[in-house]
Amino acid sequence: MAWYCTGSSNTELVENLFRTNLIKDERVKRAMIGVDRGHYAPSRPYSDSPQPIGHGATISAPHMHGHACEYLINFLKPGCRVLDIGSGSGYLTHVFANLVTDHPSPGSATGQVIGVDHIPQLVELANHNMRKSDQGRELLESGTVRFITADGRRGWKEDAPYDAIHVGAAAETLHPALIDQLRAPGRMFIPVAAEDQNPGRRTSSHGGQYIWIVDKMEDGSIQKERIFPVSYVPLTDSPK
């Protein structure tokens, strides 16, 4: 169904995703309409398909970005803090920022999104892309969005805990450092390359990838659920 959603503009693309129920949440729809993929994808930005952005990385298909937002939506409220690992072009980081700054109540805390990528050129690219719009520049200048070069497998402890963690590359295991950096309650959306239903154990590189939802409950206990199969680039060291 996803390939029917391609549009001639950003708004048409998102409206088509909403019409076909690939996006169901009005807040997600509004946040995605507010970020022009033309600023983040170098070719065919309004196609519902992944696109290469250089350095062996891709920007995921728009419907996958919609899924990530909807699985995390209860932890993407105004004032929430988000860690976006494998931030790449910066697109989804910008969408998250729209969600955590959407109509905040008077006196409420300011939300923040930290984008982490291990490739310095992509961190530079994300900053450059966000500055293509007035809103993007404001988010960067206010500190609402920050892009950092770091090993995403270790998260970014300096600004933890996070209400939501999104991982945009396939991990070999469910890294304990990321769970530690979740707030209680908090939720992580992460693709894991694993053959079985135990993402805490490293498995064969030939195993399929699945999206896992990891919830840290208010009492600190952890609940994990395997959601659906995917195909992501691996969460690895910087290319030498």
Buried (B, 14 or more C-beta within 10 A) or exposed (E): EBEEBBBEBBBBBBBBBBEBEBBEBEBBBEBBBBBBBBBBBBEEBBBBBBBEBEBEBBBBBBBBBBBBBBBBBEBBBBBBBBBBBBBBBBBBBBBBBBBBBBEBEEEEEEBBBBBBBBBEBBBEBBBEBBBEBEBBEBBBEEEBBBBBBBBBBBBBEEBBBBBBBBBBBBBBBBBEBBBEBBBEBBBBBBBBBBEEEBBBEBBEEEBEBBBBBBBBEEEEEBEBEBEEEBEBBBBBEEEE
